[in-house]
Amino acid sequence: MLIENLFTLFNLLFKMEQHVLEKFNGKTILITGATGFVGGRLLEILAENTSAKVKVLVRDYGKAMRLGRYNVEMIKGDINETEVIEHAVLHCDYVFHCAYGNKGNDETRRQVNVDATVALLNASRSAGVTSFVFLSTMSVYGIENREWLTEEVQERPDATDLYAVNKLEAERLVLDFAQKNAFHATVLQPTAVYGPWAPSFIMRPLMNMQNYKFPLIENGEGVCNAVYIDDLCQAMLKAVLTPIALGKKYLINGPDQFSWKDFYTDLSTFLPGTELINVNQLEMAKIYDSAKRKKPILKSLIGLFKINKEAVRELLQYHFFAQLATWLYKYLPVSVIRKIQPLNPTKNSDSIKKVKKVVLPMDQASITFYTNKTKIDHRKAITELGYSPEFDRIKGMEIVETWTKWYYLN
Amino acid sequence: MNSRPRLAIIGAGALTEGIYLPVLKESQLFDVACLVDINTAQASRLAEQYHIPRVLHNVHDIHREEIDAALIVLPNFLHASVTMDLLEKGIHVLVEKPMANSSQECERMNAKAQEKGVKLAVGLVRRFYPTTIFLKEAIEHHFFGKLISFDFEEGHVFEWKLQSDYLLSKEKAGGGVLMDTGVHMLDQLIYCMGVPETITYYDDNKGGVEADCRLEVTMAGNVKGKVAFSRIRKMRNSMILQFQYGRIEVGLNAHSELMVHFSNGIEIRNPLLQHGKVMTTKGAFIAQLNDFVTAIVSDTPCKVSGEEGIVSVKILEQCYAHRKSIHAIQPAF
């Protein structure tokens, strides 16, 4: 790509009114979840566009390689430890709470997602923090077909969706805390957040598109309510600066409307070897049932290897295991190869057998999600926060395409 | 000196536990006399497992009468000071890469080793890989004609669990991915082709340490090449060399296959054997230790002496001193 084009691209990366960014100069800001997708990008924006002092809470330094490029204060510790969060919020003006626990049993996850949020709120108020943003999700409303979704709709998360259930419980506590204590805490409810490094809507689908026939349910005509990461960050920054946002929640969506077919068709063109397929709901239910019945022992074994990627990599250091892996790729049945393909240690090896792809199974919750046609009304954020989304699908996906080629194809 | 030199291992971290202790046990090249670490619980656990008679908390407790040689497996910023202490006592030292965080420190270390008449070796283990040895020969003796260009890449998404911020600290690690991972490949480059004539270095550091970087290099004879490292994305992980009559590609492991592609479509793809065997990672570390012990016992030069170790450190310094933003040449995220 021509250098001039690159500069054009980087100018697109983050656009926000200069007078808004200037308000963060000299401020001290805590970001939780900064080793994750949203927190990490927010940190980059603050570090590159303001002179704010940014503090981040880090559980494992091994996950902080991207953050390590910036001059930020890393505080080692667990968000469940009171002393850690009391230290973290000290002298902070703003707190952006993006951390989310998705490991452990239900109770452990609740401790991270709900209990730690309350503790962080209390610590922030005691330390004199000016404003606090809690990153929630539109999933708290559940999925019901209606024309428009606004913040006035009654929340009814899917009871099996622990992510949404925890987020709803936490956001209610945040809003209640804000009202009772006149403390500037705001809840943001983004739609599907996408952009470089997005795990759920970019990286996982790309991997699935390479390993499976990626299904567009009912021709992908469901509404894709998606927001580009930098637009969400813009809303977060504006939320802490807007006094009337105290104790309020805001849906945050992108500027344009499009379908999942539009979104995933774009994505599928960014890498070679991807495949999309139209599947109706009934067919998908059958595919899912059939996949569920297959070989749980093999699945568990593969799951074990996936969890212990480090161990696998270590083993592959040894010639015997490297040879064994090569042999396995040549002679194992196609169905098994497909499962272990993501562990493929030789990215560019042409010795790997080309496998016939099957359709990626999706459960009922995913079918419902991908066929829903509800649109998001985020006028409240536009009116009250001054939220002004800049990245339509074409702009957002242009950056995703460049990132995908940089990340996967070097 | 006893039949086997008495060795002190300084540092009881992951590399000691995962590589050096098993390799020392298997090779029996040294008599491991003590393990030193401020984390005495970790050191004691390993000492018990490997039947090491002594655990020390501090390197100052090491005495020349009890120890002949030391293996330093510590964070980079401690390499120079600990090496100097041990050399001063007349103890031979094998220090892990990079030799130190600055060339000034390296020079002091080399001067001290010379003054005391002891060996100073640097743990640049890839020098012992058959692939490295083969590449050097292929370039020097024009196995495939003259070298025209090269393209080296090494990158993984970093996934190790880290308890300390050591690798993210400029002061402690001396730099980011270039210092940590890159020093191995730079050493291979220098070993095979000599010191680069020009280097243009780009990275993504924005006040911390770099996670993604790229060097554009010109070697003697106007041979141009690219070297890239990352700890945030997976790269090709191989060295490609374009010669007059064919293209060679080798992976980065001790056991990696050699692939030769000739312009007429003929290909060779085989592991390289040394003494009839494919070398493992452990085998390479054993070769490194064997070289060190031979140098001590026979008073011969080490394969990777301090004089050699300093060269890659000077290149690292040059890169950091003249760094350019990677945004200038490629997307950076």
Interface residues (C-beta under 8 A of the other chain):
Chain A: M1 I3 L6 L9 F10 A47 E48 D60 Y61 G62 K63 A64 M65 R66 L67 G68 R69 Y70 N71 V72 M74 K76 P196 W197 K309 E310 E314 Q317 Y318 H319 A322 T346 K347 N348 T402 W403 W406 Y407 Y408 N410
Chain B: G18 E153 G155 F158 E159 W160 K161 L162 Q163 S164 D165 Y166 L167 L168 G176 D204 N205 K206 G207 G208 V209 E210 A211 A228 R231 I232 R233 K234 M235 R236 N237 S238 G251 N253 A254 H255 P271 V278 M279 T280 T281 K282 H327 A328 I329 Q330 P331 A332 F333
